[in-house]
Amino acid sequence: MIQMKPIDIEGCRALGIEIKLPKTTLLAVTTDKGYIMCGALDVQLLNSKLKDRQIIAGRAVGVRSIEQLLEAPLESVTFEAQTLGIHPGMKGSDAILRMM
């Protein structure tokens, strides 16, 4: 099952996406510029083999809901996210605000 819902953060709107798969759930919050995602995101792949795409993204681990993803500290971020001031340890919702 796939669920999508609007997420309002300080007057800005993002999109929360939850995909239920066997034995796991994929979670993401996205904007027009970038996204944060659960532990399934491979930041190293984005920074190496897909570097030319300049993807703005961050990864949080151990989250089980969109709300937790927004509250959790990011474990890793892409090089492009760093150019916006997004860094590991930053709360997910703060990273989304920088992606607006």
SULHU-V565551 format. One record per backbone hydrogen bond with DSSP energy under -1.0 kcal/mol. CO is the residue of the C=O (numbers start at 1). NH is the residue of the N-H. If there is no record, write none. Layout:
BEGIN
CO,NH + CO,NH
END
This chain:
BEGIN
1,20 + 3,18 + 5,16 + 7,14 + 9,12 + 12,9 + 14,7 + 15,30 + 16,5 + 17,28 + 18,3 + 19,26 + 21,24 + 24,21 + 26,19 + 27,38 + 28,17 + 29,36 + 30,15 + 34,31 + 35,58 + 36,29 + 37,60 + 38,41 + 42,46 + 43,47 + 44,48 + 45,50 + 48,51 + 50,53 + 51,54 + 56,35 + 57,78 + 58,37 + 59,75 + 59,76 + 65,69 + 66,70 + 67,71 + 68,72 + 70,93 + 72,92 + 74,89 + 76,59 + 78,82 + 79,83 + 81,84 + 81,86 + 82,85 + 87,90 + 90,74 + 91,95 + 92,96 + 93,97 + 94,98 + 97,100
END
